[in-house]
Amino acid sequence: MTRNIALSLGMLVFCALMYWETFNFPEASRFRAGPEVFPRFILLIIAGLSAILLIRSLVTERHGLKNVEFDFRVFAREYWLVIALFALFGVYVVALTVVGFVPATLVFLMAGQIMIARRTDAKTLGIAAAVTIFATLSISYIFSQVLRIWLP
């Protein structure tokens, strides 16, 4: 059994257990989605991707196709931006509890847009600042005033 098969089977078991646990969430209302909807959605996506990995691994193993070995140096070189954005997101999650939603989100969105755009000319920075301010204040208003959900 290859690592991919073991990983995909483990993830499928994990998703099944976590999906089962979502039935223990408190029920919100018969007429609107409750707190279990988002975790179930994410778990179904993860389970689907795990199933795809399992099928690919079984087909690869069955037909004797060569499995390509993973090289972290090549991965880091090709996907450095993805790794950096995940790291930025980790800092954002910590900053949420330290400085609050609005300042943390302003910095996170601005930094993320600059990293993705890879340009720092005045036009790009102006557009990024406008999108950052509009998105942060809109999300803050919608959650606090419309949905009445407290943000840190």
Solvent accessible surface area in square Angstrom, and as a share of the most:
residue,aa,sasa,rsa
1,M,167,0.74
2,T,42,0.24
3,R,186,0.68
4,N,56,0.29
5,I,9,0.04
6,A,51,0.40
7,L,102,0.51
8,S,1,0.00
9,L,73,0.36
10,G,40,0.38
11,M,61,0.27
12,L,51,0.25
13,V,91,0.52
14,F,94,0.39
15,C,4,0.03
16,A,62,0.48
17,L,105,0.52
18,M,73,0.33
19,Y,69,0.26
20,W,179,0.63
21,E,81,0.37
22,T,5,0.03
23,F,120,0.50
24,N,106,0.54
25,F,80,0.33
26,P,104,0.66
27,E,147,0.66
28,A,47,0.37
29,S,46,0.30
30,R,196,0.71
31,F,169,0.70
32,R,170,0.62
33,A,67,0.52
34,G,14,0.14
35,P,67,0.42
36,E,35,0.16
37,V,72,0.41
38,F,138,0.58
39,P,40,0.25
40,R,53,0.19
41,F,112,0.47
42,I,63,0.32
43,L,17,0.08
44,L,109,0.54
45,I,79,0.40
46,I,55,0.28
47,A,22,0.17
48,G,34,0.33
49,L,111,0.55
50,S,8,0.05
51,A,35,0.27
52,I,98,0.50
53,L,49,0.24
54,L,29,0.14
55,I,107,0.54
56,R,167,0.61
57,S,6,0.04
58,L,84,0.42
59,V,71,0.41
60,T,24,0.14
61,E,88,0.39
62,R,205,0.75
63,H,124,0.56
64,G,64,0.62
65,L,109,0.54
66,K,180,0.76
67,N,65,0.33
68,V,136,0.78
69,E,131,0.59
70,F,137,0.57
71,D,58,0.30
72,F,125,0.52
73,R,182,0.66
74,V,64,0.37
75,F,70,0.29
76,A,30,0.23
77,R,158,0.58
78,E,114,0.51
79,Y,114,0.43
80,W,124,0.43
81,L,31,0.15
82,V,70,0.40
83,I,66,0.33
84,A,30,0.23
85,L,47,0.23
86,F,147,0.61
87,A,61,0.47
88,L,32,0.16
89,F,99,0.41
90,G,36,0.34
91,V,99,0.57
92,Y,26,0.10
93,V,70,0.40
94,V,97,0.56
95,A,27,0.21
96,L,32,0.16
97,T,111,0.64
98,V,112,0.64
99,V,84,0.48
100,G,14,0.13
101,F,21,0.09
102,V,52,0.30
103,P,62,0.39
104,A,5,0.04
105,T,6,0.03
106,L,57,0.29
107,V,103,0.59
108,F,45,0.19
109,L,46,0.23
110,M,47,0.21
111,A,30,0.24
112,G,9,0.09
113,Q,47,0.21
114,I,50,0.26
115,M,51,0.23
116,I,107,0.54
117,A,43,0.33
118,R,154,0.56
119,R,139,0.51
120,T,95,0.55
121,D,62,0.32
122,A,89,0.69
123,K,144,0.61
124,T,17,0.10
125,L,56,0.28
126,G,41,0.40
127,I,97,0.49
128,A,5,0.04
129,A,34,0.26
130,A,61,0.47
131,V,74,0.43
132,T,4,0.02
133,I,91,0.46
134,F,151,0.63
135,A,24,0.19
136,T,0,0.00
137,L,97,0.48
138,S,31,0.20
139,I,68,0.35
140,S,25,0.16
141,Y,130,0.49
142,I,80,0.40
143,F,68,0.28
144,S,45,0.29
145,Q,92,0.41
146,V,95,0.55
147,L,92,0.46
148,R,183,0.67
149,I,83,0.42
150,W,202,0.71
151,L,41,0.20
152,P,57,0.36
